[in-house]
Amino acid sequence: MNKPLRRIAIFCGLLVLTLLLRDNWLQYLKADSLKEDPKNRRVTIARYATPRGDIIVDGNPITGSVESSKTGLSDLKYKRTYKNGAMWAPVTGYASQAFGATQLESIDDGILTGNDDRLFFRKTLDMITGKEQQGGNVVTTLNGAAQKAAFEGLKKQGGKGAVVALEPSTGKILALASYPSYDPSSFAGNSDDDAAAWKKLQKKYNPNDPMLNRALRETYPPGSTFKVVTAAAALENGKYTSADQKTDSPLPWVMPGTTTQLKNEGNIPCKDAPMRVALQYSCNTVFGKIGSDLGNDKMLEEAKKFGFDAEQFTPVRATASVFSDDMNQSQTALSSIGQYNTAATPLQMAMVASAVANDGKLMKPYMVDELESNLDPIAKTEPEELSRPLSAENAQILQDMMETVVEKGTGTNAKIDGVKVGGKTGTAQHGVENSENPYAWFISYVKQSDGSSPVAVAVVVEDESANRDDISGGGLAAPIAKNVMEAVINSRK
């Protein structure tokens, strides 16, 4: 072969090698990023080419799929529908042809579309038989009756707020409600009407921010409900060993390093009050001084055991609740009564009540029980212990204190005949120098005659239009918690 031909051959060989390298780079190294590229329309077309699988509650679907209308982008065949969409939106999220997907619709998109690798054999069989590809289902832990009681309770209240209910022994989420809410069906397509509905829901145009998942993503000062954590810290650190031991709580009490007295609400018996009485009447001085005496480090350690300062994944991500470090004694005192920098999601405060009810064992919260294909399980969530904030002995002391709150304290509106209810109210200051209406909180649990606890609940209510003097955790939040607890009890009879 002469020299010019040899050069041409070598050059052509290099071109072929370059093409092979490029082809392999695209097919193997870049495949995932190209597949997930928002500009790759084939992914969107495939996602909506067949009906999605369903999200299941109590054995029944709360979602569906219908053929898209002729308006919008005609190459997207099916769009999502929702039953009682506003009630379930904090659980499902949305799947929209135009605006993508969130929450369970996004996290389990591969299962719902049928494209997950775990559905390989199912997809292969459908291809052989010529059957239309079907998505799998996401089976939740939610209790329909509890969710309805939570959502309707918030709606009736008329302000903003959220409810979370957990099964203490497993961590299963039984209710997850946020109000105001939105119907994901209203923008599930890609027409002009869908775009208009989406725009109306954005915070810029709707200050009530209905798309905010207040149960998981909003943090509030927990107010006096945090006194349960402070009481747990006192017991776990041996500062006090029983519910009825007198505390070292002078009245008035001036916070260390300041000339400021920590005030109590009204004329209540807080001087040297035992923790049972202090929780019953919600004494700021008692729990503020406990937190100050224990110090920032010990209070922070106990708060972290309950889940503070860490994001939770249910699998939907929940914002981390906050208990600060590097605080002085007076700041720690205020934080120990749920003020200053302390902030918590409703999920977090449900976890606090759940751990107490479960004899000190905190279970990891979760809302997906299993993933299934054609009714066959693909994956199942097993309950998992998250931490032990209290010993069983100290948890039972705290249960006794919380049951006194409901029996003859600030939480009597949560009483339920035939069962023991433990609870704690909270009225958390809000705004600069407490200038805005406070938040109303209530956390609680039920104990049945056999000692089991089927449900723990946290409720927070924001009511900007209410008379300030009428706002209290016992008045606004406790009745909602009671209805949720009753719904769970009745659904298991």
Solvent accessible surface area in square Angstrom, and as a share of the most:
residue,aa,sasa,rsa
1,M,161,0.72
2,N,88,0.45
3,K,111,0.47
4,P,84,0.53
5,L,97,0.48
6,R,109,0.40
7,R,151,0.55
8,I,101,0.51
9,A,52,0.40
10,I,103,0.52
11,F,122,0.51
12,C,62,0.37
13,G,38,0.36
14,L,102,0.51
15,L,87,0.43
16,V,84,0.48
17,L,92,0.46
18,T,81,0.47
19,L,123,0.61
20,L,99,0.49
21,L,113,0.56
22,R,126,0.46
23,D,62,0.32
24,N,70,0.36
25,W,99,0.35
26,L,59,0.29
27,Q,101,0.45
28,Y,158,0.60
29,L,137,0.68
30,K,66,0.28
31,A,39,0.30
32,D,102,0.53
33,S,57,0.37
34,L,76,0.38
35,K,117,0.50
36,E,133,0.60
37,D,52,0.27
38,P,128,0.81
39,K,184,0.78
40,N,47,0.24
41,R,89,0.33
42,R,199,0.73
43,V,39,0.22
44,T,29,0.17
45,I,58,0.29
46,A,54,0.42
47,R,67,0.24
48,Y,6,0.02
49,A,38,0.30
50,T,20,0.12
51,P,45,0.28
52,R,14,0.05
53,G,6,0.06
54,D,34,0.17
55,I,0,0.00
56,I,16,0.08
57,V,6,0.04
58,D,93,0.48
59,G,63,0.60
60,N,96,0.49
61,P,49,0.31
62,I,14,0.07
63,T,3,0.02
64,G,18,0.17
65,S,32,0.21
66,V,69,0.40
67,E,113,0.51
68,S,26,0.17
69,S,69,0.44
70,K,186,0.79
71,T,86,0.50
72,G,43,0.42
73,L,91,0.45
74,S,96,0.62
75,D,67,0.35
76,L,1,0.01
77,K,93,0.40
78,Y,28,0.11
79,K,53,0.23
80,R,1,0.00
81,T,39,0.23
82,Y,22,0.08
83,K,113,0.48
84,N,104,0.53
85,G,5,0.05
86,A,33,0.25
87,M,22,0.10
88,W,10,0.04
89,A,1,0.00
90,P,7,0.04
91,V,0,0.00
92,T,0,0.00
93,G,0,0.00
94,Y,20,0.08
95,A,1,0.01
96,S,1,0.01
97,Q,15,0.07
98,A,52,0.40
99,F,62,0.26
100,G,35,0.33
101,A,34,0.26
102,T,44,0.26
103,Q,28,0.12
104,L,0,0.00
105,E,0,0.00
106,S,51,0.33
107,I,85,0.43
108,D,15,0.08
109,D,22,0.12
110,G,25,0.24
111,I,1,0.01
112,L,0,0.00
113,T,4,0.02
114,G,0,0.00
115,N,57,0.29
116,D,29,0.15
117,D,123,0.64
118,R,131,0.48
119,L,4,0.02
120,F,114,0.47
121,F,166,0.69
122,R,42,0.15
123,K,46,0.19
124,T,46,0.27
125,L,104,0.52
126,D,8,0.04
127,M,159,0.71
128,I,133,0.67
129,T,88,0.51
130,G,67,0.64
131,K,113,0.48
132,E,83,0.37
133,Q,53,0.23
134,Q,81,0.36
135,G,12,0.11
136,G,1,0.01
137,N,31,0.16
138,V,0,0.00
139,V,30,0.17
140,T,9,0.05
141,T,14,0.08
142,L,5,0.02
143,N,18,0.09
144,G,17,0.16
145,A,48,0.37
146,A,0,0.00
147,Q,0,0.00
148,K,107,0.45
149,A,20,0.15
150,A,0,0.00
151,F,21,0.09
152,E,87,0.39
153,G,11,0.10
154,L,3,0.02
155,K,115,0.49
156,K,183,0.77
157,Q,53,0.24
158,G,54,0.52
159,G,15,0.15
160,K,35,0.15
161,G,0,0.00
162,A,0,0.00
163,V,0,0.00
164,V,0,0.00
165,A,0,0.00
166,L,1,0.00
167,E,20,0.09
168,P,1,0.01
169,S,64,0.42
170,T,25,0.15
171,G,1,0.01
172,K,57,0.24
173,I,0,0.00
174,L,7,0.03
175,A,0,0.00
176,L,0,0.00
177,A,0,0.00
178,S,3,0.02
179,Y,45,0.17
180,P,24,0.15
181,S,21,0.14
182,Y,20,0.08
183,D,60,0.31
184,P,0,0.00
185,S,35,0.22
186,S,49,0.32
187,F,0,0.00
188,A,0,0.00
189,G,4,0.03
190,N,28,0.14
191,S,22,0.14
192,D,125,0.65
193,D,115,0.59
194,D,11,0.05
195,A,49,0.38
196,A,54,0.42
197,A,23,0.18
198,W,53,0.19
199,K,105,0.44
200,K,144,0.61
201,L,28,0.14
202,Q,50,0.22
203,K,130,0.55
204,K,171,0.72
205,Y,113,0.43
206,N,40,0.20
207,P,109,0.69
208,N,74,0.38
209,D,23,0.12
210,P,7,0.05
211,M,47,0.21
212,L,45,0.23
213,N,10,0.05
214,R,8,0.03
215,A,0,0.00
216,L,0,0.00
217,R,81,0.30
218,E,54,0.24
219,T,46,0.27
220,Y,3,0.01
221,P,31,0.19
222,P,0,0.00
223,G,1,0.01
224,S,16,0.10
225,T,0,0.00
226,F,0,0.00
227,K,0,0.00
228,V,0,0.00
229,V,0,0.00
230,T,0,0.00
231,A,0,0.00
232,A,0,0.00
233,A,0,0.00
234,A,0,0.00
235,L,9,0.04
236,E,59,0.27
237,N,59,0.30
238,G,46,0.44
239,K,62,0.26
240,Y,15,0.06
241,T,97,0.57
242,S,44,0.28
243,A,8,0.06
244,D,87,0.45
245,Q,73,0.32
246,K,152,0.64
247,T,5,0.03
248,D,88,0.46
249,S,2,0.01
250,P,52,0.33
251,L,76,0.38
252,P,84,0.53
253,W,20,0.07
254,V,69,0.40
255,M,13,0.06
256,P,43,0.27
257,G,92,0.88
258,T,52,0.30
259,T,136,0.79
260,T,72,0.42
261,Q,74,0.33
262,L,17,0.09
263,K,137,0.58
264,N,29,0.15
265,E,137,0.62
266,G,64,0.61
267,N,159,0.81
268,I,37,0.19
269,P,73,0.46
270,C,1,0.00
271,K,130,0.55
272,D,48,0.25
273,A,4,0.03
274,P,25,0.16
275,M,1,0.00
276,R,46,0.17
277,V,40,0.23
278,A,0,0.00
279,L,0,0.00
280,Q,16,0.07
281,Y,83,0.32
282,S,18,0.12
283,C,0,0.00
284,N,23,0.12
285,T,1,0.01
286,V,0,0.00
287,F,0,0.00
288,G,0,0.00
289,K,25,0.11
290,I,3,0.02
291,G,0,0.00
292,S,2,0.01
293,D,63,0.33
294,L,21,0.11
295,G,20,0.19
296,N,15,0.08
297,D,117,0.61
298,K,94,0.40
299,M,0,0.00
300,L,23,0.12
301,E,96,0.43
302,E,3,0.01
303,A,0,0.00
304,K,108,0.46
305,K,69,0.29
306,F,0,0.00
307,G,6,0.05
308,F,2,0.01
309,D,58,0.30
310,A,48,0.37
311,E,81,0.36
312,Q,18,0.08
313,F,100,0.42
314,T,2,0.01
315,P,46,0.29
316,V,2,0.01
317,R,89,0.33
318,A,1,0.01
319,T,43,0.25
320,A,28,0.22
321,S,2,0.01
322,V,60,0.35
323,F,1,0.01
324,S,22,0.14
325,D,94,0.49
326,D,140,0.73
327,M,21,0.09
328,N,86,0.44
329,Q,93,0.41
330,S,12,0.08
331,Q,51,0.23
332,T,0,0.00
333,A,0,0.00
334,L,52,0.26
335,S,0,0.00
336,S,0,0.00
337,I,11,0.05
338,G,0,0.00
339,Q,29,0.13
340,Y,97,0.37
341,N,76,0.39
342,T,3,0.02
343,A,18,0.14
344,A,0,0.00
345,T,2,0.01
346,P,0,0.00
347,L,1,0.00
348,Q,5,0.02
349,M,0,0.00
350,A,0,0.00
351,M,0,0.00
352,V,0,0.00
353,A,0,0.00
354,S,2,0.02
355,A,0,0.00
356,V,0,0.00
357,A,1,0.01
358,N,32,0.16
359,D,57,0.30
360,G,0,0.00
361,K,65,0.28
362,L,0,0.00
363,M,17,0.08
364,K,58,0.25
365,P,1,0.00
366,Y,13,0.05
367,M,0,0.00
368,V,14,0.08
369,D,26,0.14
370,E,34,0.15
371,L,15,0.07
372,E,17,0.08
373,S,12,0.07
374,N,107,0.55
375,L,141,0.70
376,D,90,0.47
377,P,94,0.59
378,I,48,0.24
379,A,39,0.30
380,K,115,0.49
381,T,49,0.29
382,E,120,0.54
383,P,59,0.37
384,E,97,0.43
385,E,73,0.33
386,L,70,0.35
387,S,29,0.18
388,R,140,0.51
389,P,0,0.00
390,L,5,0.03
391,S,53,0.34
392,A,52,0.40
393,E,125,0.56
394,N,24,0.12
395,A,0,0.00
396,Q,91,0.40
397,I,33,0.17
398,L,0,0.00
399,Q,15,0.07
400,D,63,0.33
401,M,0,0.00
402,M,0,0.00
403,E,30,0.13
404,T,11,0.07
405,V,0,0.00
406,V,4,0.02
407,E,107,0.48
408,K,132,0.56
409,G,18,0.18
410,T,58,0.34
411,G,0,0.00
412,T,58,0.34
413,N,76,0.39
414,A,0,0.00
415,K,86,0.36
416,I,20,0.10
417,D,143,0.74
418,G,78,0.75
419,V,34,0.20
420,K,130,0.55
421,V,8,0.05
422,G,0,0.00
423,G,0,0.00
424,K,0,0.00
425,T,10,0.06
426,G,2,0.02
427,T,60,0.35
428,A,0,0.00
429,Q,91,0.40
430,H,46,0.21
431,G,34,0.33
432,V,126,0.72
433,E,168,0.75
434,N,47,0.24
435,S,79,0.51
436,E,85,0.38
437,N,29,0.15
438,P,12,0.08
439,Y,22,0.08
440,A,0,0.00
441,W,0,0.00
442,F,0,0.00
443,I,0,0.00
444,S,0,0.00
445,Y,0,0.00
446,V,0,0.00
447,K,25,0.10
448,Q,61,0.27
449,S,120,0.78
450,D,115,0.59
451,G,43,0.41
452,S,51,0.33
453,S,15,0.09
454,P,8,0.05
455,V,0,0.00
456,A,0,0.00
457,V,0,0.00
458,A,0,0.00
459,V,0,0.00
460,V,0,0.00
461,V,1,0.01
462,E,19,0.08
463,D,15,0.08
464,E,120,0.54
465,S,109,0.70
466,A,27,0.21
467,N,92,0.47
468,R,93,0.34
469,D,132,0.69
470,D,94,0.49
471,I,11,0.06
472,S,44,0.28
473,G,1,0.01
474,G,8,0.07
475,G,37,0.35
476,L,24,0.12
477,A,0,0.00
478,A,0,0.00
479,P,48,0.30
480,I,7,0.03
481,A,0,0.00
482,K,58,0.24
483,N,71,0.37
484,V,0,0.00
485,M,0,0.00
486,E,54,0.24
487,A,15,0.12
488,V,0,0.00
489,I,18,0.09
490,N,87,0.45
491,S,57,0.37
492,R,114,0.42
493,K,190,0.80
